[in-house]
């Protein structure tokens, strides 16, 4: 690996590690504040999407909030709608602050994942 690629990989790893820490904090806060409220609501309890692993419903809700409305409404009408959280219910049972934290968490989560994939490609 050349010296310039090594420097870029090192900087990218630093940003990725910072992203992991920030994403972890947002995951816990968003899950405890917003998703717990949605889990306890009988109207939204079963509409948070498939939970492949414990806590995946937090990612489902954040994804529903972060992605464009038109895309999510189209998914709500598709045969795979059970995989993700119901957009209209989530939107109607969350505040603007909830939606802000959810979108921030989701895009930090996605960006950190992409950074780690790029870093892996650079160092191998």
HELIX and SHEET records of a PDB file:
HELIX    1   1 UNK A    3  UNK A   30  1                                  28    
HELIX    2   2 UNK A   31  UNK A   35  3                                   5    
HELIX    3   3 UNK A   36  UNK A   40  1                                   5    
HELIX    4   4 UNK A   45  UNK A   47  5                                   3    
HELIX    5   5 UNK A   56  UNK A   66  1                                  11    
HELIX    6   6 UNK A   69  UNK A   76  1                                   8    
HELIX    7   7 UNK A   81  UNK A   83  5                                   3    
HELIX    8   8 UNK A   87  UNK A   92  1                                   6    
HELIX    9   9 UNK A   96  UNK A  123  1                                  28    
END                                                                             
